[in-house]
Amino acid sequence: MPHVAMVSLSGTRVRDAELAAVGRTLPGLRGRVDAISALPPLGLLTLAGMTPDDWTVSLHEVDGGIDAAAQAIARTRPTLAAMSALTASVEDAYRLAGLLRAEGIATALGGLHATTCFAEAGAHVDAVVVGDGEPVWLELLHDAALGRLRRTYRATAPFDLSRAPQPRLDLLGPATRPRYTVQTERGCPFACDFCGASRLLGPFREKPPERVREELSAIVARDAQSGIELADDNTFARRRDARELLSALQASGLPWFTEADWRIGEREELPRLLADSGCVQLLIGFESLVHRHGGMGAKDASFSRMRAAADRIQEAGIVVIGCFIVGSDGETERSIDELGDTLEHLELGDVQLALPTPFPGTELRRRFEREGRLLADRGWPACTLFDVAFRPDAMTVESLERSFRELGERTYGTSESVRRTRLRRQIWRRNPRRDRKEPS
Ligand code: SF4
């Protein structure tokens, strides 16, 4: 019987050793990194869900230890190792593929990075999946079984999410996860210049609520004490009728979290409906307080307007995690220090900080390339969101690294963590599900 090894190169990465060491000591960061690392690899589980019954499937979540991972995968004697990797982990994927190919195992790589850099990826693996994986999956397996993989598999049309299979949660083994992922839409109608997720896998599409309901039921059957993280880029960005989706989420009884944009705080009933359905946290991009990023369309608004919208969401009992990009053009040590002051006075339940990151396929990368500002020697492993991968326009690389680290220490240190924990408790007391255990 042919066998496919599904290989996810997961985990949060930080290249800057000093920043990584500081991050491990900060109370406001501990737990968050672990929670992200424990998210199930939904894309691979979904492909496993459409794998024919005459194939066996194993799942390998690789977070470091490439040699050991290669040995473990080789022991399953796969017909094909199907890999997914982010930009920051793609060089690990290439090394792993090299070890597997040396054992005579065929390899394939998909995902956003492989989609954009398919020629580069093709030099390291036997087959590259460009774009959505679902439309070409059966053909890829068929060719692998016959030992005649093509160099590239590219869908001729975007995958119709109404045909999405049930992800194979059983491959995760008996241990439960704090959160399970469900995708309710793919892509994003916006085109923020720093975002690689919005367009690379095709146009914006929504999954019919009844399919979402089925996936939620399978998660509840496995673990009724877990939470849901919607694997969407911007839930509700253009949703025709949120009520059907919210009804499916409410019926699951599970608390849930997603990424959205501030405008939902201005939609009259929506914050209350979200809270009623079990929404406990929303990650909302405030982006930069200094630089106006391109492509943000209706998302582009004054800080005060976004803040007022976030207040309304939190009044409904939902914690807003405000996401800020630090180090965009025009930023100086002083402006980053002022951002720290602003954050200390903001009544946001939590904060996420990231650096502008030139992911392949983004307008930001194309601009940095044109301006000769990419730090070529740092390469893909620096595309972590937390490492400087470009030359800032108004400060040095070293001063941005230092300012980002100091901002992190201020924002996630003890006093701010205690203040925001207290704030989250106050917000939770307004949530209609407050009789349940407080979400972590
Ligand atoms: S709204 Fe979010 S997901 Fe959409 S393009 Fe902008 S950053 Fe990307």
Boltz pocket constraint, residues with backbone or C-beta under 6 A from the ligand:
constraints:
  - pocket:
      binder: B
      contacts: [[A, 187], [A, 188], [A, 189], [A, 190], [A, 191], [A, 192], [A, 195], [A, 196], [A, 197], [A, 198], [A, 233], [A, 234], [A, 261], [A, 285], [A, 295], [A, 299]]
      max_distance: 6.0
